[in-house]
């Protein structure tokens, strides 16, 4: 697993300069603050974490996919959340 925190990056050009693209085919890549560099990926799964409720005690996860790679997994995720067999 490759973990990248893009919070301090100025944008996609700075991200490319880091040279991580040589690893993407061989690992799962997790990018925090991924919207900053999203244009660098043709297919990705976005997971947003929001803090809600009184005193921010509830966490809400929102899943979205871009490109065709993650669409089948999204269907499986929706089925499991609904309590149906995948």
ABEGO torsion letter per residue (X at the ends): XBBBBAAABAEAAAAAAAGAAAAAAABBBBBBGAAAAAAABABBBBBBBBBBEBGGABBBBBBBBBEAAAAAAAAAAAAAAAGBBX
